[in-house]
Amino acid sequence: MVLIYLETSEGQLKKSSAEAAAYGAEVAKKMGDKAEAVFIGSDGAGIAEAGTYGVQKVHQITNPELGTFNIQAFAAAFTEVANKIGANTFVFAKSSNADSLVARLAISLKADVATNVVDLPETSSGFKVKRSLFTGKAYAYAELKSANKIVVIRKNAFTAEPTGSAAPIENVTVSVPANALLVKTKEVNKATGEVLLPEAEIVVSAGRGLKGPENWGMIEELAKVLGAATACSKPVSDMDWRPHHEHVGQTGIKVSPNLYIAVGISGAIQHLAGVNSSRCIVVINKDAEAPFFKSADYGIVGDAFDVIPKLTEAFKKVL
Ligand SMILES: Cc1cc2nc3c(=O)[nH]c(=O)nc-3n(C[C@H](O)[C@H](O)[C@H](O)COP(=O)(O)OP(=O)(O)OC[C@H]3O[C@@H](n4cnc5c(N)ncnc54)[C@H](O)[C@@H]3O)c2cc1C
């Protein structure tokens, strides 16, 4: 049995969880098995949607003490459900919560783990997965040999097309050990913005080339027209021109949207490390020699203060 871990945002199934659901359902099909999902938390209004991607049932863990994320308690709850239903293949979409959960589950479920997986497994002999390495510069093929297997898929590597109908939900309470509840969440400060950066299909990102925080209005306007999230380079958030949750790169958020528009960003290796698995990269920079152009699918050599307003007006006419 394949068991998929679901996450939501504002009650809605996250796009990355929809991808995990579709991936898990395909894996189950390949193995002639069933695909079910588990959701832990108090924010699960939209989880039945997982059924439209091929999930047959969602186990919703309803313990009140599991309303917000807690690594130990969530790992214990997930393990209990996994053992109860006899699941042996576990699918996660990459997220900060999933990363920490998977590390614990590898121990509690005695499972082999493959992260950054970008394709369906080869199951004709064994269970081999394709992994993206070195920030998308290379691939490795890993064989998971243990009976229990955990696959963490990279965002945007697998397309989720809704085809089926909503999944039935089974409410479950689990027996979380008291020592798994020692850490308590006192407050949750959520990133703000109309489109959340880690989930965004389009990202408009800007760097030090914009000169100062007062010039971000044109970036926000372009993002709004495109239905995009905004992001920035590290120095921009270090100088408090933009909030830290917008910082992308090696030391910030890693994004892989369909379209990444980089404005006034030089393209340092540490920045590229967080964005170079984007499907299409557009670079706007006034220096034709800016390193970012080497990684760009499309480039515009020009002054951002001239190009961005024109681009926004052009998009307004067609969108
Ligand atoms: C350990 C370590 C980790 C790091 N992690 C990260 C990270 O996670 N993310 C990250 O972003 N950086 C990171 N950095 C910093 C990184 O090395 C670069 O310094 C940083 O990315 C540069 O930011 P920038 O491109 O905005 O600024 P700059 O390098 O100053 O580039 C500004 C660009 O804007 C262009 N420009 C100027 N004016 C205009 C204009 N009017 N119109 C159009 N273009 C214009 C310039 O030609 C230039 O290319 C890290 C560095 C280290 C050492």
The ligand as an SDF file (V2000), in Angstrom:
LIG
                    3D

 53 58  0  0  0  0  0  0  0  0999 V2000
   27.5850   31.5730    2.0960 C   0  0  0  0  0  0  0  0  0  0  0  0
   26.7920   32.4810    1.1990 C   0  0  0  0  0  0  0  0  0  0  0  0
   25.4560   32.2190    1.0130 C   0  0  0  0  0  0  0  0  0  0  0  0
   24.6960   33.0380    0.2020 C   0  0  0  0  0  0  0  0  0  0  0  0
   23.3770   32.7560   -0.0080 N   0  0  0  0  0  0  0  0  0  0  0  0
   22.6660   33.5080   -0.8550 C   0  0  0  0  0  0  0  0  0  0  0  0
   21.2990   33.2060   -1.1500 C   0  0  0  0  0  0  0  0  0  0  0  0
   20.7220   32.2620   -0.5860 O   0  0  0  0  0  0  0  0  0  0  0  0
   20.6490   33.9940   -2.0270 N   0  0  0  0  0  0  0  0  0  0  0  0
   21.2330   35.0580   -2.6470 C   0  0  0  0  0  0  0  0  0  0  0  0
   20.5560   35.7350   -3.4410 O   0  0  0  0  0  0  0  0  0  0  0  0
   22.5050   35.3570   -2.3760 N   0  0  0  0  0  0  0  0  0  0  0  0
   23.2310   34.6400   -1.5100 C   0  0  0  0  0  0  0  0  0  0  0  0
   24.5170   34.9880   -1.2400 N   0  0  0  0  0  0  0  0  0  0  0  0
   25.0330   36.2540   -1.7880 C   0  0  0  0  0  0  0  0  0  0  0  0
   25.4800   36.1180   -3.2230 C   0  0  0  0  0  0  0  0  0  0  0  0
   26.8330   35.6740   -3.2800 O   0  0  0  0  0  0  0  0  0  0  0  0
   25.3990   37.4790   -3.9450 C   0  0  0  0  0  0  0  0  0  0  0  0
   26.1710   38.4040   -3.2350 O   0  0  0  0  0  0  0  0  0  0  0  0
   23.9610   38.0030   -4.0600 C   0  0  0  0  0  0  0  0  0  0  0  0
   23.1270   37.0320   -4.6350 O   0  0  0  0  0  0  0  0  0  0  0  0
   23.9600   39.2430   -4.9240 C   0  0  0  0  0  0  0  0  0  0  0  0
   22.7030   39.8370   -4.8730 O   0  0  0  0  0  0  0  0  0  0  0  0
   22.1750   40.7250   -6.0670 P   0  0  0  0  0  0  0  0  0  0  0  0
   22.3270   39.9740   -7.3540 O   0  0  0  0  0  0  0  0  0  0  0  0
   20.8650   41.2440   -5.6930 O   0  0  0  0  0  0  0  0  0  0  0  0
   23.1740   41.9920   -6.0320 O   0  0  0  0  0  0  0  0  0  0  0  0
   24.4060   42.3720   -6.9490 P   0  0  0  0  0  0  0  0  0  0  0  0
   25.4080   41.2930   -7.0360 O   0  0  0  0  0  0  0  0  0  0  0  0
   24.8470   43.7020   -6.4480 O   0  0  0  0  0  0  0  0  0  0  0  0
   23.8000   42.5100   -8.3990 O   0  0  0  0  0  0  0  0  0  0  0  0
   22.9370   43.5360   -8.7950 C   0  0  0  0  0  0  0  0  0  0  0  0
   22.6720   43.3260  -10.2770 C   0  0  0  0  0  0  0  0  0  0  0  0
   21.7300   44.3100  -10.6840 O   0  0  0  0  0  0  0  0  0  0  0  0
   22.1120   44.8100  -11.9530 C   0  0  0  0  0  0  0  0  0  0  0  0
   21.5490   46.1350  -12.0750 N   0  0  0  0  0  0  0  0  0  0  0  0
   21.9310   47.2850  -11.4550 C   0  0  0  0  0  0  0  0  0  0  0  0
   21.1100   48.2980  -11.7800 N   0  0  0  0  0  0  0  0  0  0  0  0
   20.1930   47.7880  -12.6290 C   0  0  0  0  0  0  0  0  0  0  0  0
   19.0890   48.3300  -13.3050 C   0  0  0  0  0  0  0  0  0  0  0  0
   18.7460   49.6340  -13.1740 N   0  0  0  0  0  0  0  0  0  0  0  0
   18.3790   47.5360  -14.1290 N   0  0  0  0  0  0  0  0  0  0  0  0
   18.6830   46.2240  -14.2830 C   0  0  0  0  0  0  0  0  0  0  0  0
   19.7280   45.6340  -13.6460 N   0  0  0  0  0  0  0  0  0  0  0  0
   20.4590   46.4130  -12.8370 C   0  0  0  0  0  0  0  0  0  0  0  0
   23.6150   44.7800  -11.9490 C   0  0  0  0  0  0  0  0  0  0  0  0
   24.1200   44.7190  -13.2680 O   0  0  0  0  0  0  0  0  0  0  0  0
   23.9060   43.5080  -11.1550 C   0  0  0  0  0  0  0  0  0  0  0  0
   24.0250   42.3900  -12.0200 O   0  0  0  0  0  0  0  0  0  0  0  0
   25.3030   34.1750   -0.4260 C   0  0  0  0  0  0  0  0  0  0  0  0
   26.6540   34.4110   -0.2350 C   0  0  0  0  0  0  0  0  0  0  0  0
   27.3960   33.5880    0.5770 C   0  0  0  0  0  0  0  0  0  0  0  0
   28.8590   33.8730    0.7670 C   0  0  0  0  0  0  0  0  0  0  0  0
  1  2  1  0
  2  3  1  0
  2 52  2  0
  3  4  2  0
  4  5  1  0
  4 50  1  0
  5  6  2  0
  6  7  1  0
  6 13  1  0
  7  8  2  0
  7  9  1  0
  9 10  1  0
 10 11  2  0
 10 12  1  0
 12 13  2  0
 13 14  1  0
 14 15  1  0
 14 50  1  0
 15 16  1  0
 16 17  1  0
 16 18  1  0
 18 19  1  0
 18 20  1  0
 20 21  1  0
 20 22  1  0
 22 23  1  0
 23 24  1  0
 24 25  2  0
 24 26  1  0
 24 27  1  0
 27 28  1  0
 28 29  2  0
 28 30  1  0
 28 31  1  0
 31 32  1  0
 32 33  1  0
 33 34  1  0
 33 48  1  0
 34 35  1  0
 35 36  1  0
 35 46  1  0
 36 37  1  0
 36 45  1  0
 37 38  2  0
 38 39  1  0
 39 40  1  0
 39 45  2  0
 40 41  1  0
 40 42  2  0
 42 43  1  0
 43 44  2  0
 44 45  1  0
 46 47  1  0
 46 48  1  0
 48 49  1  0
 50 51  2  0
 51 52  1  0
 52 53  1  0
M  END
$$$$
